[in-house]
Amino acid sequence: MTARIDDAKLTEMGYFSTEGGKILILACGALAHEILAVIKTGGWEHVSLACLPAILHNHPEKIATEVEKALIKHAPNFDRIFVAYADCGTGGALEQVCAAHGVEMIRGPHCYAFFEGVDTFTARDEIDAFYLTDFLARQFDAFVWKPLGLDRHPELRDMYFGHYRTLVYLAQTDDPALDARAADCAARLGLSYERRFTGYGELTPAITGAVQG
């Protein structure tokens, strides 16, 4: 597969691999690195990856529409498509799109849940936790700090984050630099910090099942 993709491009532009074929994984750009790693580990040369811009996470009302456009665009070129999104704040709209097009998607409310394990995540019921993944720790400024205007008006921090107590970093990798970055994000938001190593969680079996099924 291709060399590591630039996070800024994944955030704003998404990604499409010219390698592979027959099976397409249609995913959120925030999952590109992990999915490419799973594909590489599996040795699946017949699998392609297309990612929508990760910044759609900030506009969940647009996700279902954009996924449907991508499904219509790519369907003629692949035997099977798997949607590597959870609900991601679409309120069931994405599930309806996938059902209408006869494609499967990842179960769960969002990527935080399937990285930790949907059942474990649900059981925690952490209403006062703010979550980061590896990708979101690297792209914290692009997803949180700048869109909320905190780079210009830091005094707004408590208005946005006053109801949170902890920033939980769900780590896909053991990377001290990312750990430090996530801890700094917690400090900037005035939250306590917790790191949980999840690895790829339920992403790997979901992708494996899609490819081998």
JOFENCOR-V795265 format. One record per residue. N is the residue number from 1. RES is the residue in three letters. D_LAST is the distance of its C-alpha to the last C-alpha in whole Angstrom. Layout:
# JOFENCOR-V795265
[[N,RES,D_LAST] [N,RES,D_LAST]]
This chain:
# JOFENCOR-V795265
[[1,MET,21] [2,THR,24] [3,ALA,27] [4,ARG,27] [5,ILE,28] [6,ASP,31] [7,ASP,30] [8,ALA,33] [9,LYS,31] [10,LEU,28] [11,THR,30] [12,GLU,32] [13,MET,30] [14,GLY,26] [15,TYR,24] [16,PHE,22] [17,SER,21] [18,THR,22] [19,GLU,20] [20,GLY,17] [21,GLY,15] [22,LYS,13] [23,ILE,11] [24,LEU,13] [25,ILE,13] [26,LEU,16] [27,ALA,18] [28,CYS,21] [29,GLY,23] [30,ALA,24] [31,LEU,21] [32,ALA,21] [33,HIS,22] [34,GLU,20] [35,ILE,17] [36,LEU,18] [37,ALA,19] [38,VAL,16] [39,ILE,15] [40,LYS,18] [41,THR,17] [42,GLY,14] [43,GLY,16] [44,TRP,13] [45,GLU,16] [46,HIS,13] [47,VAL,13] [48,SER,16] [49,LEU,17] [50,ALA,19] [51,CYS,21] [52,LEU,24] [53,PRO,27] [54,ALA,27] [55,ILE,30] [56,LEU,28] [57,HIS,28] [58,ASN,32] [59,HIS,32] [60,PRO,29] [61,GLU,30] [62,LYS,29] [63,ILE,25] [64,ALA,24] [65,THR,26] [66,GLU,25] [67,VAL,22] [68,GLU,22] [69,LYS,24] [70,ALA,22] [71,LEU,19] [72,ILE,22] [73,LYS,23] [74,HIS,19] [75,ALA,18] [76,PRO,20] [77,ASN,19] [78,PHE,15] [79,ASP,12] [80,ARG,10] [81,ILE,11] [82,PHE,11] [83,VAL,14] [84,ALA,15] [85,TYR,18] [86,ALA,19] [87,ASP,22] [88,CYS,24] [89,GLY,27] [90,THR,26] [91,GLY,27] [92,GLY,24] [93,ALA,25] [94,LEU,21] [95,GLU,19] [96,GLN,21] [97,VAL,21] [98,CYS,17] [99,ALA,17] [100,ALA,20] [101,HIS,17] [102,GLY,14] [103,VAL,12] [104,GLU,11] [105,MET,13] [106,ILE,14] [107,ARG,16] [108,GLY,20] [109,PRO,23] [110,HIS,23] [111,CYS,22] [112,TYR,25] [113,ALA,23] [114,PHE,19] [115,PHE,21] [116,GLU,23] [117,GLY,21] [118,VAL,21] [119,ASP,23] [120,THR,25] [121,PHE,26] [122,THR,27] [123,ALA,29] [124,ARG,31] [125,ASP,32] [126,GLU,34] [127,ILE,36] [128,ASP,38] [129,ALA,35] [130,PHE,35] [131,TYR,31] [132,LEU,31] [133,THR,28] [134,ASP,28] [135,PHE,28] [136,LEU,30] [137,ALA,33] [138,ARG,33] [139,GLN,33] [140,PHE,35] [141,ASP,38] [142,ALA,36] [143,PHE,34] [144,VAL,37] [145,TRP,41] [146,LYS,41] [147,PRO,40] [148,LEU,42] [149,GLY,45] [150,LEU,45] [151,ASP,46] [152,ARG,49] [153,HIS,50] [154,PRO,49] [155,GLU,51] [156,LEU,48] [157,ARG,46] [158,ASP,47] [159,MET,47] [160,TYR,43] [161,PHE,42] [162,GLY,45] [163,HIS,43] [164,TYR,40] [165,ARG,42] [166,THR,39] [167,LEU,37] [168,VAL,34] [169,TYR,32] [170,LEU,28] [171,ALA,28] [172,GLN,25] [173,THR,27] [174,ASP,31] [175,ASP,33] [176,PRO,37] [177,ALA,37] [178,LEU,35] [179,ASP,36] [180,ALA,39] [181,ARG,38] [182,ALA,36] [183,ALA,40] [184,ASP,42] [185,CYS,40] [186,ALA,40] [187,ALA,44] [188,ARG,44] [189,LEU,43] [190,GLY,45] [191,LEU,43] [192,SER,42] [193,TYR,39] [194,GLU,37] [195,ARG,34] [196,ARG,31] [197,PHE,28] [198,THR,25] [199,GLY,23] [200,TYR,20] [201,GLY,19] [202,GLU,16] [203,LEU,15] [204,THR,14] [205,PRO,11] [206,ALA,10] [207,ILE,10] [208,THR,8] [209,GLY,5] [210,ALA,5] [211,VAL,6] [212,GLN,4] [213,GLY,0]]
